[in-house]
Amino acid sequence: MTHHRLSDYVSALGPLVRRASVGSDPIITQVTYDSREVRPGALFICKGVHFSPTYLRQAIDRGAVAYLSACAYPEVDQPCVEVTDIREAIATAGATYYDCEWDALTMIGVTSTKGKSTTTSFIHSILAAWAAATGRPRPGILTSIRYEDGVVDEEATRTTPETLDLYGHLHNAVTSGLTHMCVEVSSQALRYRRVANLTFEVGCFLNIAEDHISPQEHPDYEDYLTAKLQIFSQSRHAVVNARTRDVDRVMAAARQCEKTVTFALRGEAPVEADIQGYDVRPVGTAQRFTALIDGVEHEFCIGLRGSFNVENALAAIAVATLLGIPVDHMREGLAAVKVVGRMEVFSLPRGTTIIVDYAHEKLSIETLLAWAKQDYPQAPITMVFGTPGEKAFNRRQEFGVLAGLHADEIYLTEEDPGEVPVVDICEVVLTHILAVGHKPAHIVPDRVEAIHRAVASAPDDGLVLILGKGAERWQYRGVAAETVPSDIDTVREILAGAGPRD
């Protein structure tokens, strides 16, 4: 990492620069958009819907020597670089600051509507088993569950970090001597250039369904799919689920990569996949399956139920195959994975089964319900869920219809409401529940209380599905993330004997 002068940033930004004043052309020792983290010598970036000039003044008071912005602030007497596209400019400024040092890493990117976190965790575990056996450093991982980069090891706060935060994690990985990094890549990260200037050794495309449609995300499915397909323009090799929706378009986009490997459960794809899974059989809370790799059958075991998780494991196997990792390490890595908040099954002494899962969009909930009805065919279903306040508006109808059709009792509650009242969100969902049936449905804004009430009311032979947050210990309220008990924490409290709340 080299400290460049402000004029070097102006040169790197090139046609993005509308106008620039470099003053004495200071040396830039930090690039940041968080005024609380500014150190002397910083280039401060003005960004965000809620940005206020107050933040710029705070940054300058803390030692910022210049600022980058979509507009100038005449009241601030500091060198200014005014740009036409602030998101693109952030990526370019970050790459300049870090000298794209992450090019030394072997990176794997995973995108999809559902299954990103689990698949990324499978790949990470395979890499970790291989690294341990060969004396290599443990790989890093950036998912919606956890960030590990050789320096930081903490719970995640979003699927793919913001650009400079992501670059910072990759810097940590390089300086810590890591060689591999697994990254969960959201459509927002692709659309808004958070992963700009990165090249993935393997870009993995699992599936896509109509989701994340809102004024703040994607205007329609076409925009969503287009964003997802961008991963291949940044990947050397591709892995594709042979039965994904719009598979022809996905495969056409993947052809720009040097090599593409497909995977699927046998008999479920329109064409024969390169890597096939079959003979899936449950073993307690785990399941075994056979995978055909290069014409040879291999047995695997994963600690997660559901055929969709076998698909996720097949995706990880396909990635590992492209990376040249031996099957023994694939087998060891897959068997070791326990994804917190994903398909976690708990049982009450009275017989009620509780499943906590991160399922938070239509495809994942449909898949989970299909599995639940297969494995618990006679169990009355109680569902606990919410929908976001300021994005993915389609979920309010989709979740309401699914719950109205398949659940026997429903508890609507908080899930990242942002600046929208929780009750207002739940009332919209309720209208869609009532449009397809008249199942008992309750609005309980406090999520912990909703879980307690759902578990208390569930019959002894019942199944309680707690969906959407899993192990996450925060709720996005207003413009900030507030710490709260996770769904897992709450269920464990109930199991420990705290009992349902009054």
N, C-alpha and C positions, 0 to 999 in steps of 0.2 A: 504494500500500500504506500503510494507516494503522495506527498502533499503538493498539490498543484496550485498555481495562481488562479485568481478569478478569471483572467483572460483565457486560460486554458479551458475552463468550463464554457465560456462563451463560444469558443471555437468548436468544442465538442457538440454543443447544442445546435450549431449551424443554422439551418433554415427555420428552426423553432423560435429563434430570437426575433422578437418584434422590435425591440430597442434595448440598448444596454449602456450603463455607465459604470465603469470599473474603478473610478477614482484613482487611488494610489496602487491599484492592482494588488490587493492583499493576498497573502498565502492562506488557502483554505485548509483548516485542520479538522473540520467536521462538517458533515452535511446532515441536516435534521429538519423535521417538520414539527417537532415537539418542543415548544418554548421552555418547558420545564427541564429539558435535558441539555439545553444550549451551553456550550463551553466557549471560552475566548477563541476567536478565529473561525467561528462557524459561518457557513452559508445557510441561512434559514429559508425554508420553503413555506410559502403561504398556500395552504390547501384546505379543502373541506367545506361542506355545506354550512357548517357553523363557525367558519373562520371569522375572527374579529381582529381589527387593527391592534387591539389591546395585546394580542399574542405577539405581534411583530415588535411592539414596543418592549414587551417583556424580554424577548429574544435579544434585542439590542442592548438592553440594560444588563443582560447576562454576558455580553461580549460578542454577539454576532457582528461580523464585519461587512456583510452584504446580505441581500435577500433576493430570492427567485420567486416570481409571482406571475399570475395571469394579468395583473394590472399593477400600475405604480401607485404608491402612496406618497403624494407630494409632501405631506406633513412630516415624513420621515427622511432625515438627511443622511442617507446611507447609500452606497453603491447598489444599483438595482438591475436585475436581469429580467426583463419582461418577455414572456413567451406566449405562443399561440396555443399550445397544448400542454397543460400543466402535468398531466399524467405521464406523457411521453418524456417530458423534461425531467421529471423525478427519476425515471428509469435511466436516462442518459447521465444525469448528474451523479446518481449512485454508482453507475458503472465506471464513471471517471474517477470518483473518489476511491473506489476499491480496486481499480485497474483490472476488473473482470477476473480477479484471482481465482474465482470458482471454476474457471475452465480446467483447473487441475483435478477437479472432483469428477467421479463417475456418478451421474445423477439419474434417478429413475423417477418419472412423473406419472401419476395415476389420476385419470379423470373419469367421471361418470355421474349419473344421477344418484345411484345408490351403490354402496359397497366400497367406496374409495378408502375409507379409514381401515376397514378390515383387510382389504387387499394390500394396502400399503404396509400394514402391520405384518401380514404374512411374508411379504418380500423382505422387510427389515429383519424378521426373525431368521429367514433362510440365509441372508447375508451375514447375520451375527453368528450362526452356527458354522458357516464356512470360514469366517474370520477367526473364530476361536480355534478351529482345527488347523489353520494354516499360519497362525501367528500374526494375522493382520489386525489393525485397529477395529474396534466395534463401529459399525456404520451409524450415521446420524439419521434422524427421522423428523419430519415436520408434518403433522397431521392435525385434524381437528381435535384429537385427543391429547397429544403431547408433543412438545418440542425438545429434542435432544440434539445438541450440536457440538459436543465436546467441551463446552463451557457451561451452557445453560441446560438444565434439565427441569422442566416445569410443565404444568398443565397449559394446554393451548387456549387461546381466546378467540380464534377464528380458524377457518379451514386452511387458507393460505395466508401467511402474514402479509401486511402491507409491504410495498416494494423495498423501502430502506430497511425495514425490520428483517425481511427475508434475506437481503444482501448481508446484513449483519450476522445472521445465523450462519450463512455460508462462509463468511470471513472467519467466524469462530471455528468452523469445521476445518478449514484449511490450516489455520494457525495451530490447531490442536493435533494435526497430523492425520485427520480422517481422510479416507480415500473414497468412500461411498456415502451418498445421501439419498434418502427416499422422501419424495415430496408429494403430498396430496394436492392436486391442482384443481381449483374450482373454476367454474365458468367465468366468474367475476375476475379471478386472477388473470385469465387469458384475455378477456374482453378489455379490461382496464390496465393491461400492461404490467401487472405486478410481477410476472415472471419474465419480463422482457430481458433480453441479453443472456438468457440461460439456454444451454443446449443439453437435452436429455439423451443419455445413451439409449434409453428405451422409453418411449411414450406409450402408455397403456390405456386403452379405451374399453371400459367395461359395458356400459349400457347408457341409454338415454330415454327419458320420458318427458312429457310436457310438465315443466316445473320452473320455478324461479321467474315467473312471468309477473312483472309489476313495473311501475314507472321507475323504480330505483334499480331494477335488475335488467330484465330483457323484455322488450315490448311484445315479443311473440316467440313461438317455438322455433321459427326459422333463425332468429337472431341467437337463440340459446344454442342450437345445434352448430351454427357457424362458429360461435365462440369456442365450443368444445373441440371442434375439428382443428383449431389452430395449434393444438398440441403437436400435431404431426409436422408442422412447419418448423418446429424447434427440436425435433427428435431424429436421431440417426437410425433407430430401429423402432418398429411398431409391434404392439400386441393388441389384438382385436377379438372381442367376443363375437363369434360367428353367428350368434342369434340375436344380436342387438337390433333394435329398431333402426331402420334406414341403413342397414348393413352395406348396401351397395354404395351409398354416398360415403360412409365411413371408410370402406375399403379403398374407394377411389382417392380419398384424401391421404390414406396411409401409403399409397404407392409412391409418394414423393420420398419416402424413407428407403434406406438401402435394403432392408429386409422386413417382411411382415410375417408374424406367426399368429395363427388363429387358435382359439380354444372354444370348447363347448361341451355340454353334456351330450352324450351320444343320442342321436335321434331327435334332438331338439333344435337343430340348425338346418337351414335350407341347403347348405353344402357341408361336406365332410370337413371337419376342423383338423388342423395339424396335431393338436393335442386334445384328446378326448377323455372324458370321465364317464364311468359307468359302474354298475354294481355297488350303488350307494346303500349303506346299511347302518342304522343307528346302533350305537354301543353305549348304553347309559346316556350321559349328557354329551357324548362325543359321537362321531360317525367315521366309518371307514369307507374308502372307495378305491377303485382301480383307475389308474391313468395310463393311457397309451402314449408313450413318448418315443418318437423315432421308431415306431413299430414294435416296441418292447413294452410289456405290461409291468407296472410297478404299483405296489400297495402303499397307501398313505392313510394317516389318521389325523383328524383335526378335532379340537376340543369345542367346536361350535356346531349346533344342529342346523338343519335346513339345507335343502339342495342348493339354494342360492349361495351359501357359504362354500359349498364344494366348487361352484363356479368361481368364486373369489380365489380359492386355493389353486384352481387350474390356471387362472390368470398369473398368479405368483410363480407357478411352475414354468409357464411360458416365458416369463421375464428371466427367471433363473437359467433357463435353457439358452437364451440368447447371450447371457453373461458367462456361459461356460461353467456353471456351478454343478458339481456332481450330484446325482440323485440322492445319495446318502445324506448330504447336507440339506437338500430340499426336504427330505422326510423328517429329519431331526428338527429343522426349523419350523415346519408346519405343525408338528406335534406339540411344540412348546408354546404356541400362541394362545393367550387368553386375553381377549379384547374387552377391557372394562366398559360396561355399559352397552355391550352388544350381545343380544340374546342371552342375558343373564337370567337363569331360572332359579327361583326360590320356592320353597314349600312351607306352608304353615302346618303346625301339628294337627289342625282340624281337617287338613286335606286340600285346602285351597292352594292353587299354583299361581305364582306371580312371575311374570316375565317383564323385565326391564330392557327396553331396546331403544336405540337412537333413531329408529324409523321416524322420519319427519317429512316425507313426501309420498305422493300417491303410490308410486311403484313399490317402494319399500313396504308400505303398510299393506298393500294388496298381497304382496309376497308373504309377509308375516302372517296375515289372516289365513291364507291358503294353507300354510304349514300348520298353523294352530288347529284348523279344522280337521286336518289329516291326522295329527298326533293326539288331539284331544276332541274327538268327534262328538262326544256327549256333553262337553263342559259348557255351561252358560258363560258368556263372555262379558266382562266388564272392561270398558276402555276408559283410560285417563289420557287426555291430550289437550293441546292448545295449538294455536297457529300464530305466526309472527304478526306484528303490528304494521310494519311498513314495507313488507315485501311478500312475494309469492302469494298474492291475493287469491289465486285459483285454489289454494289449499283449503280455504274456508268452505267452499262448496264441495270439493272432492272429499275432504275428510268427513264433512257432515253426511254426505251420501253414503260413504263406506260404513261409517258408524251406524247410521240409521238402518242400513241393510243387514249388517252382520253382528252388531253388539246387542246384548240384552239389557245392559244398563250403561249409561255414559256420564262421565264427569268432565266437564269442560273447564279448563284452567289456564294459567299463565304460561306463555312460551315466548320470551323475548318481545314484549309488546312495544318497546321503544317509547314513542310519545303518544301512543294510542291507548285509551283506557281498556283494560283487560275485559271488562264486562261488555263493552261495545263490540269487541272482536268475537267474544263467545256468543253474543246474541245473533250475530250474522251466521255463525256456524249452526246454531240451534235452528234457525229457519230452514236450513237445508236438511237437518236431521228430521224435522217434522214433515218435510215435503215428501219423504219416502216412507214414513212410518211414525208410530207413536210410542217409541221406546222411552222408558224413564230417563230423562236427561237433566242434569243439574249443573248450574254454573257456580263454581267455587273458585274465586280468583286466587286465593292462597294455594299454591301448588302442593305444599306439604300437607295442608289440611285436606285437599282433594284426594291425595293418595291415601291418607288415613281413612277417610270416609269410604272410599272405594273398596279398600281391603275389608273394612268392618262390615260392609253391606253385602259382599260377595258370598254366595253359597259355599258350603263345604266342598262341593265337587266342582266349584267354579274356577275360571281362568281369568286373572286380572292382567291386562296388557297396559303397561305404563310406557307411553311412547313420547319420543321427541327430544329428551334431554340426556338420558343415560347417566353418565358419570360427570356431566358438566356441573360445575359449582358456581354458575353465574346466571343471571338474567340480564338481558339488555333492557334497561329501563331508562327512559329519557334518552340522553345522549351518552350514557356510560354503562359499563358492565358492573353490576352489583353482585357481591358474593352471597350465595344462598346454599342451603344443603342440596346435594344432588339427589336424584331419584334413588340411586343406589343407597346413599346415606339414609334416606327416609325409610326404605324397606328394611334395611338392617336395624334401624331403630325399632321398627315394629317387631321384627323377629327376636330382638333382644328382650322383648317383654314390656316395652314402654306402652304398648297397646294403643288402640285408636284414640284420637283426641275427642274430648267432649264436644 
